[in-house]
Amino acid sequence: MLLEVAVPGSDDAGSRSSALLRGLAIVEVLVERGSLRVEELASAVDMPVSTVYRYVRALREHGYLDEVAGAYSVGRRLAVSGRSSGAQHLVRVAEPYLVRLRERTDETAILTVRVRTTALCLDRVSPRRRLPLSFQRGATRPLYGGAGATVLLAYAPAAVLAEVLASPMPPTTARTPTAATLPAVLATIRERGYAVSTSEVDPQMTSVAAPVFRAGVCVCGISIAGTERSLRGRRLAGCVEAVRQEAGALSTRLTRGSAKASWTPEEEA
């Protein structure tokens, strides 16, 4: 579908071409820099805030951008191909590990990457039964809630955490971490080497996540998500071990392989 943005003045081909180039300029900045607010975008592309708002609203409605807590990032239609062919390669490399994790746990397995201050779902492998999960392929969510997101934040640069803490942190549920509790949550994740969350994003849902490294850099995270009732006690402990093992195996694959570490944040590259 051709994206159309209303441009004041003429409807001729020149105006439509100008509108297209402006829209592409906005997308290009977000691809390179990750999540930005409208004011930051306006400064980066040298356009009035009101003009940028019209573009990002249209781009979001068509699925090209996602919005989380007032910040915009590339959306599901752009996330399919990612920022490079390497991003597609990461999905392909990780797929067998996600499939095996689903078979071992009988829960939904998810691959996440960090795009500045948001977590992006690159892939998701689900069991046959339906679960009330909000995290779909190409969707984004804040880094401060849910194991699949906080495990990325725990190993992100200090500047990223500072930006998250300085930004609004609207809760999704009563259990969503706050600016006061988040540092302790992240410290626990680093101490254990994995994250567990319950009802931080989706009520009555539990998630277990572990980081995936390449050469000491957290490239992505893999996680499982299921109901709070199914993930508890010994079964939860077994699922934690399964997630950690598959994350470790994927880390080894990425470190020994010749593929580029796709989706590694540029400030860590």
ZAPAKOL-77489 format. One line per field, with one value per residue (C-alpha): x, y, z; residue number from 1. Coordinates in nm, 3 decimals. Layout:
BEGIN
c1 X_...;
c2 Y_...;
c3 Z_...;
seq NUM_...;
END
This chain:
BEGIN
c1 0.000_0.135_0.178_0.000_0.059_-0.136_0.094_-0.037_-0.053_-0.030_-0.122_0.117_0.389_0.655_0.468_0.408_0.776_0.872_0.633_0.783_1.138_1.040_0.883_1.190_1.415_1.222_1.242_1.615_1.688_1.496_1.670_2.008_1.938_1.662_1.377_1.320_1.051_0.884_1.086_1.412_1.303_1.211_1.559_1.728_1.542_1.513_1.133_0.868_0.736_0.381_0.496_0.690_0.390_0.172_0.428_0.487_0.113_0.062_0.365_0.243_-0.108_0.042_0.265_0.597_0.656_0.575_0.517_0.609_0.566_0.582_0.893_0.888_1.089_1.076_0.757_0.653_0.659_1.019_1.127_1.060_1.367_1.551_1.830_2.041_2.059_2.242_1.925_1.748_2.044_2.005_1.643_1.746_2.031_1.816_1.513_1.621_1.705_1.360_1.192_1.389_1.305_0.936_0.957_1.144_0.909_0.582_0.567_0.599_0.964_1.060_1.366_1.420_1.672_1.729_1.664_1.792_1.540_1.286_1.274_1.179_1.033_1.221_1.065_0.817_0.750_0.428_0.278_-0.058_-0.261_-0.343_-0.198_-0.297_0.044_0.074_0.430_0.398_0.660_0.765_0.612_0.807_0.777_0.963_1.282_1.169_0.895_0.889_1.178_1.235_1.296_1.468_1.725_1.838_1.847_2.049_2.339_2.297_2.540_2.490_2.378_2.082_1.967_2.007_1.787_1.522_1.516_1.500_1.203_0.840_0.782_0.404_0.314_0.125_0.023_0.069_0.383_0.563_0.900_0.934_1.231_1.284_1.272_1.424_1.796_1.756_1.570_1.855_2.119_1.939_1.932_2.306_2.375_2.165_2.231_1.861_1.535_1.196_0.889_0.525_0.238_0.476_0.321_0.048_-0.161_-0.117_0.162_0.517_0.827_1.180_1.464_1.840_2.092_2.273_2.629_2.882_3.236_3.109_2.838_2.470_2.334_1.981_1.775_1.566_1.274_0.966_0.627_0.338_0.069_0.156_-0.017_0.196_0.530_0.591_0.774_0.986_0.850_0.964_1.308_1.328_1.224_1.484_1.751_1.622_1.626_1.977_2.105_1.958_2.083_2.429_2.420_2.312_2.589_2.842_2.698_2.718_3.066_3.214_3.020_3.126_2.799_2.795_2.646_2.329_2.121_2.407_2.348_2.583_2.723_2.849_2.973;
c2 0.000_0.342_0.568_0.900_1.200_1.519_1.802_2.158_2.321_2.129_1.771_1.747_1.485_1.716_1.756_1.383_1.316_1.568_1.403_1.063_1.189_1.348_1.025_0.829_1.075_1.012_0.635_0.653_0.844_0.589_0.297_0.448_0.590_0.370_0.513_0.891_1.134_1.367_1.667_1.474_1.359_1.714_1.832_1.541_1.592_1.972_1.986_2.155_1.941_1.965_1.833_1.544_1.455_1.420_1.190_0.966_0.934_0.816_0.587_0.435_0.377_0.186_-0.028_0.132_0.280_0.172_0.408_0.327_0.586_0.874_0.748_0.610_0.324_0.110_-0.095_-0.446_-0.392_-0.271_-0.513_-0.808_-0.727_-0.542_-0.290_-0.523_-0.871_-0.964_-0.908_-1.169_-1.396_-1.363_-1.479_-1.778_-1.873_-1.842_-2.026_-2.384_-2.279_-2.123_-2.432_-2.658_-2.433_-2.454_-2.834_-2.857_-2.629_-2.646_-2.267_-1.975_-1.901_-1.544_-1.374_-1.010_-0.740_-0.393_-0.090_0.194_0.210_-0.042_-0.419_-0.551_-0.898_-1.042_-1.387_-1.593_-1.968_-2.072_-2.403_-2.509_-2.368_-1.998_-1.772_-1.410_-1.263_-0.907_-0.944_-1.031_-1.041_-0.688_-0.540_-0.324_-0.264_-0.058_-0.206_-0.171_-0.437_-0.811_-1.055_-1.050_-0.675_-0.630_-0.897_-0.672_-0.363_-0.544_-0.582_-0.251_0.044_0.265_0.550_0.345_0.276_0.643_0.736_0.485_0.611_0.973_0.908_0.850_0.491_0.438_0.104_-0.165_-0.350_-0.304_-0.523_-0.324_-0.208_0.161_0.396_0.318_-0.063_-0.118_-0.093_-0.373_-0.586_-0.544_-0.622_-0.947_-1.040_-0.984_-1.181_-1.479_-1.461_-1.475_-1.289_-1.402_-1.179_-1.233_-1.003_-0.715_-0.668_-0.928_-1.015_-1.368_-1.443_-1.543_-1.503_-1.639_-1.485_-1.518_-1.300_-1.414_-1.288_-1.260_-1.171_-1.039_-0.818_-0.890_-0.933_-1.048_-1.238_-1.553_-1.616_-1.824_-1.703_-1.896_-1.871_-1.805_-2.131_-2.340_-2.176_-2.230_-2.461_-2.736_-2.673_-2.311_-2.423_-2.667_-2.398_-2.157_-2.419_-2.484_-2.113_-2.070_-2.371_-2.261_-1.904_-2.041_-2.264_-1.973_-1.756_-2.022_-2.046_-1.669_-1.640_-1.924_-1.847_-1.615_-1.418_-1.055_-0.992_-0.834_-0.591_-0.512_-0.147_0.084_0.232_-0.115_-0.218;
c3 0.000_-0.095_0.204_0.151_0.374_0.321_0.212_0.221_-0.119_-0.444_-0.527_-0.820_-0.867_-0.725_-0.398_-0.370_-0.435_-0.168_0.079_0.005_0.061_0.390_0.509_0.405_0.588_0.910_0.866_0.788_1.109_1.317_1.145_1.229_1.576_1.718_1.927_1.921_2.030_1.783_1.903_1.857_1.513_1.410_1.507_1.326_0.996_1.023_0.997_1.211_1.496_1.358_1.019_1.171_1.385_1.073_0.913_1.215_1.271_0.912_0.926_1.250_1.114_0.819_1.042_0.947_1.294_1.648_1.941_2.300_2.577_2.327_2.142_1.788_1.637_1.323_1.314_1.223_0.844_0.854_1.127_0.897_0.692_0.971_0.932_0.722_0.574_0.894_1.096_0.886_0.946_1.323_1.294_1.084_1.317_1.628_1.490_1.574_1.929_1.970_1.827_2.060_2.354_2.270_2.250_2.580_2.772_2.577_2.607_2.364_2.278_2.186_2.035_2.139_2.053_2.191_1.971_2.185_2.474_2.343_2.308_1.963_1.910_1.611_1.623_1.819_1.813_1.985_2.097_1.956_2.243_2.240_2.509_2.589_2.501_2.373_2.238_1.867_1.590_1.502_1.818_2.060_2.431_2.693_2.833_3.194_3.201_3.131_3.145_2.767_2.786_3.123_3.041_2.754_2.973_3.240_2.995_2.812_2.852_3.156_2.930_2.812_3.168_3.252_2.955_3.057_3.415_3.300_3.070_3.169_3.281_3.264_3.428_3.239_3.556_3.930_3.906_3.639_3.778_3.864_3.854_4.223_4.190_3.844_3.940_4.195_3.939_3.692_3.956_4.036_3.666_3.632_3.951_3.839_3.466_3.379_3.438_3.565_3.565_3.651_3.549_3.469_3.123_3.070_3.377_3.511_3.265_3.361_3.147_3.175_2.972_2.932_2.745_2.432_2.392_2.115_2.219_2.550_2.399_2.458_2.106_2.188_2.441_2.422_2.650_2.712_2.826_2.979_3.239_3.601_3.689_3.452_3.531_3.899_4.136_3.985_3.637_3.653_3.766_3.475_3.228_3.367_3.305_2.952_2.864_3.001_2.811_2.479_2.529_2.602_2.295_2.075_2.224_2.130_1.778_1.726_1.874_1.668_1.350_1.072_1.063_1.167_1.514_1.380_1.583_1.816_1.920_1.734_2.053_2.145_1.801;
seq 1_2_3_4_5_6_7_8_9_10_11_12_13_14_15_16_17_18_19_20_21_22_23_24_25_26_27_28_29_30_31_32_33_34_35_36_37_38_39_40_41_42_43_44_45_46_47_48_49_50_51_52_53_54_55_56_57_58_59_60_61_62_63_64_65_66_67_68_69_70_71_72_73_74_75_76_77_78_79_80_81_82_83_84_85_86_87_88_89_90_91_92_93_94_95_96_97_98_99_100_101_102_103_104_105_106_107_108_109_110_111_112_113_114_115_116_117_118_119_120_121_122_123_124_125_126_127_128_129_130_131_132_133_134_135_136_137_138_139_140_141_142_143_144_145_146_147_148_149_150_151_152_153_154_155_156_157_158_159_160_161_162_163_164_165_166_167_168_169_170_171_172_173_174_175_176_177_178_179_180_181_182_183_184_185_186_187_188_189_190_191_192_193_194_195_196_197_198_199_200_201_202_203_204_205_206_207_208_209_210_211_212_213_214_215_216_217_218_219_220_221_222_223_224_225_226_227_228_229_230_231_232_233_234_235_236_237_238_239_240_241_242_243_244_245_246_247_248_249_250_251_252_253_254_255_256_257_258_259_260_261_262_263_264_265_266_267_268_269;
END
